[in-house]
């Protein structure tokens, strides 16, 4: 991966952004594999929703965002959407669990 300052055309910058986006998607796919695996250790809806864990995750992600000089509220919103999607997926998996 190049540094942004090493790109000397708009196409070069766009190519790097595309590579980053693909990397993000691959990481999300990998994260989803773990989400599907964690259902093995959850027994009911409360363990899937895990409100205390959610609060912990959002606080930590805000802190990480601040450390990386990103907009913490924006990052928290992204993670809230991601977690909500994962909860829905986990609840479906839990329902079909033998």
Backbone as CSV, one residue per row, in Angstrom:
resi,resn,N_x,N_y,N_z,CA_x,CA_y,CA_z,C_x,C_y,C_z
1,UNK,0.843,-1.173,0.000,0.000,0.000,0.000,0.893,1.243,0.000
2,UNK,0.559,2.157,-0.873,1.306,3.411,-0.969,0.838,4.401,0.089
3,UNK,1.699,5.352,0.358,1.281,6.488,1.172,0.518,7.436,0.256
4,UNK,-0.458,8.148,0.790,-1.208,9.074,-0.064,-0.310,10.056,-0.817
5,UNK,0.724,10.523,-0.160,1.617,11.495,-0.804,2.433,10.881,-1.944
6,UNK,2.486,9.549,-2.021,3.232,8.883,-3.088,2.404,8.754,-4.366
7,UNK,1.126,9.037,-4.280,0.263,8.973,-5.463,0.348,10.304,-6.205
8,UNK,0.515,10.212,-7.517,0.674,11.452,-8.269,-0.433,11.691,-9.292
9,UNK,-1.483,10.853,-9.252,-2.642,11.064,-10.122,-3.911,10.737,-9.344
10,UNK,-5.015,11.277,-9.831,-6.294,10.971,-9.197,-6.623,9.489,-9.343
11,UNK,-6.244,8.902,-10.482,-6.479,7.474,-10.693,-5.675,6.643,-9.699
12,UNK,-4.448,7.041,-9.451,-3.620,6.340,-8.480,-4.222,6.389,-7.092
13,UNK,-4.736,7.545,-6.716,-5.385,7.685,-5.411,-6.643,6.821,-5.353
14,UNK,-7.433,6.858,-6.421,-8.661,6.052,-6.450,-8.346,4.562,-6.379
15,UNK,-7.286,4.139,-7.053,-6.884,2.722,-6.988,-6.529,2.326,-5.564
16,UNK,-5.813,3.170,-4.875,-5.449,2.878,-3.482,-6.689,2.826,-2.594
17,UNK,-7.623,3.748,-2.812,-8.869,3.735,-2.044,-9.628,2.434,-2.309
18,UNK,-9.658,2.005,-3.585,-10.318,0.741,-3.916,-9.672,-0.431,-3.193
19,UNK,-8.352,-0.454,-3.122,-7.646,-1.532,-2.407,-7.983,-1.509,-0.914
20,UNK,-8.034,-0.319,-0.356,-8.388,-0.190,1.065,-9.814,-0.688,1.296
21,UNK,-10.737,-0.273,0.416,-12.132,-0.704,0.566,-12.261,-2.222,0.483
22,UNK,-11.542,-2.838,-0.440,-11.566,-4.294,-0.543,-11.014,-4.932,0.732
23,UNK,-9.954,-4.356,1.281,-9.391,-4.869,2.536,-10.405,-4.765,3.664
24,UNK,-11.132,-3.655,3.724,-12.162,-3.480,4.750,-13.233,-4.553,4.599
25,UNK,-13.673,-4.801,3.360,-14.702,-5.818,3.124,-14.217,-7.211,3.498
26,UNK,-12.965,-7.518,3.201,-12.417,-8.818,3.591,-12.383,-8.956,5.112
27,UNK,-12.037,-7.879,5.800,-12.037,-7.911,7.263,-13.448,-8.078,7.821
28,UNK,-14.420,-7.428,7.195,-15.814,-7.593,7.623,-16.287,-9.031,7.414
29,UNK,-15.883,-9.638,6.303,-16.232,-11.043,6.060,-15.598,-11.938,7.120
30,UNK,-14.365,-11.659,7.471,-13.684,-12.423,8.510,-14.363,-12.221,9.862
31,UNK,-14.763,-11.000,10.157,-15.468,-10.696,11.400,-16.779,-11.475,11.456
32,UNK,-17.469,-11.564,10.322,-18.731,-12.288,10.276,-18.538,-13.767,10.583
33,UNK,-17.432,-14.337,10.139,-17.149,-15.736,10.462,-17.076,-15.930,11.973
34,UNK,-16.469,-14.986,12.668,-16.385,-15.072,14.128,-17.753,-14.880,14.768
35,UNK,-18.555,-13.995,14.195,-19.912,-13.778,14.701,-20.714,-15.068,14.611
36,UNK,-20.578,-15.760,13.500,-21.313,-17.014,13.331,-20.795,-18.093,14.287
37,UNK,-19.533,-18.061,14.583,-18.936,-19.050,15.489,-19.325,-18.784,16.951
38,UNK,-19.461,-17.528,17.309,-19.720,-17.196,18.717,-21.086,-17.674,19.184
39,UNK,-21.998,-17.894,18.241,-23.344,-18.369,18.606,-23.264,-19.709,19.339
40,UNK,-22.225,-20.481,19.084,-22.054,-21.758,19.791,-22.013,-21.567,21.305
41,UNK,-21.589,-20.376,21.732,-21.387,-20.116,23.156,-22.524,-19.292,23.767
42,UNK,-23.530,-18.993,22.971,-24.649,-18.195,23.454,-25.878,-19.090,23.576
43,UNK,-26.663,-18.821,24.621,-27.765,-19.732,24.932,-29.152,-19.123,24.781
44,UNK,-29.237,-17.786,24.757,-30.548,-17.151,24.688,-30.423,-15.756,24.090
45,UNK,-31.567,-15.102,23.925,-31.594,-13.779,23.302,-30.769,-12.764,24.085
46,UNK,-30.836,-12.811,25.412,-30.063,-11.862,26.220,-28.567,-12.015,26.001
47,UNK,-28.112,-13.241,25.842,-26.675,-13.442,25.618,-26.262,-12.970,24.229
48,UNK,-27.195,-12.969,23.288,-26.907,-12.440,21.956,-26.883,-10.915,21.998
49,UNK,-27.876,-10.317,22.621,-27.966,-8.855,22.658,-26.850,-8.257,23.501
50,UNK,-26.540,-8.860,24.615,-25.390,-8.496,25.460,-25.184,-6.978,25.577
51,UNK,-26.149,-6.325,26.195,-26.129,-4.863,26.288,-24.850,-4.311,26.918
52,UNK,-24.353,-4.945,27.966,-23.111,-4.477,28.600,-21.939,-4.550,27.632
53,UNK,-21.867,-5.633,26.881,-20.801,-5.789,25.879,-20.929,-4.726,24.790
54,UNK,-22.158,-4.444,24.387,-22.353,-3.406,23.375,-21.803,-2.066,23.864
55,UNK,-22.135,-1.689,25.072,-21.653,-0.417,25.635,-20.130,-0.390,25.662
56,UNK,-19.548,-1.514,26.057,-18.093,-1.629,26.109,-17.479,-1.461,24.712
57,UNK,-18.072,-2.122,23.728,-17.578,-2.055,22.354,-17.644,-0.623,21.841
58,UNK,-18.797,0.032,22.015,-18.942,1.389,21.493,-17.957,2.351,22.149
59,UNK,-17.775,2.231,23.439,-16.825,3.111,24.143,-15.406,2.883,23.650
60,UNK,-15.038,1.614,23.489,-13.689,1.309,23.026,-13.464,1.787,21.594
61,UNK,-14.460,1.586,20.733,-14.312,2.030,19.340,-14.223,3.547,19.250
62,UNK,-14.964,4.250,20.111,-14.858,5.717,20.153,-13.442,6.127,20.555
63,UNK,-12.906,5.434,21.555,-11.547,5.731,22.001,-10.543,5.478,20.879
64,UNK,-10.676,4.342,20.208,-9.786,4.036,19.088,-9.918,5.087,17.997
65,UNK,-11.144,5.492,17.710,-11.375,6.515,16.684,-10.673,7.820,17.058
66,UNK,-10.831,8.219,18.313,-10.157,9.442,18.766,-8.644,9.320,18.626
67,UNK,-8.106,8.167,19.010,-6.659,7.949,18.902,-6.177,8.047,17.456
68,UNK,-7.049,7.651,16.521,-6.698,7.673,15.096,-7.147,8.957,14.405
69,UNK,-7.608,9.913,15.215,-8.065,11.210,14.722,-9.219,11.075,13.722
70,UNK,-10.125,10.144,14.036,-11.339,9.960,13.254,-12.511,10.538,14.044
71,UNK,-13.602,10.790,13.365,-14.798,11.302,14.007,-15.422,10.171,14.839
72,UNK,-15.323,10.287,16.155,-15.752,9.213,17.058,-17.246,8.923,16.947
73,UNK,-18.068,9.946,16.789,-19.512,9.733,16.670,-19.832,8.969,15.384
74,UNK,-19.165,9.308,14.313,-19.362,8.620,13.035,-18.970,7.149,13.152
75,UNK,-17.824,6.888,13.747,-17.347,5.510,13.916,-18.288,4.728,14.826
76,UNK,-18.755,5.351,15.890,-19.710,4.671,16.775,-20.975,4.297,16.011
77,UNK,-21.463,5.184,15.167,-22.660,4.886,14.372,-22.431,3.714,13.431
78,UNK,-21.263,3.657,12.829,-20.932,2.522,11.958,-20.991,1.227,12.761
79,UNK,-20.388,1.238,13.939,-20.360,0.025,14.752,-21.741,-0.318,15.299
80,UNK,-22.562,0.669,15.573,-23.929,0.370,16.013,-24.694,-0.355,14.907
81,UNK,-24.522,0.092,13.677,-25.178,-0.596,12.556,-24.623,-2.008,12.385
82,UNK,-23.321,-2.135,12.487,-22.675,-3.436,12.338,-23.134,-4.398,13.433
83,UNK,-23.148,-3.933,14.653,-23.562,-4.784,15.773,-25.035,-5.165,15.638
84,UNK,-25.883,-4.227,15.253,-27.305,-4.543,15.087,-27.494,-5.608,14.012
85,UNK,-26.774,-5.467,12.912,-26.825,-6.482,11.850,-26.371,-7.844,12.388
86,UNK,-25.299,-7.835,13.171,-24.778,-9.084,13.725,-25.752,-9.708,14.719
87,UNK,-26.413,-8.880,15.513,-27.407,-9.396,16.459,-28.525,-10.098,15.705
88,UNK,-29.008,-9.474,14.652,-30.063,-10.096,13.847,-29.597,-11.434,13.282
89,UNK,-28.367,-11.469,12.798,-27.807,-12.715,12.247,-27.676,-13.771,13.348
90,UNK,-27.160,-13.375,14.495,-26.981,-14.317,15.601,-28.320,-14.868,16.091
91,UNK,-29.332,-14.013,16.159,-30.639,-14.486,16.616,-31.211,-15.527,15.656
92,UNK,-31.020,-15.333,14.366,-31.467,-16.338,13.390,-30.703,-17.639,13.585
93,UNK,-29.400,-17.528,13.773,-28.588,-18.735,13.975,-28.964,-19.440,15.269
94,UNK,-29.205,-18.653,16.322,-29.600,-19.225,17.620,-30.926,-19.969,17.504
95,UNK,-31.855,-19.385,16.763,-33.167,-20.011,16.575,-33.040,-21.362,15.874
96,UNK,-32.103,-21.488,14.973,-31.915,-22.730,14.211,-30.879,-23.661,14.836
97,UNK,-30.383,-23.289,15.993,-29.378,-24.092,16.675,-29.998,-25.382,17.196
98,UNK,-29.330,-26.499,16.982,-29.885,-27.786,17.457,-29.913,-27.880,18.981
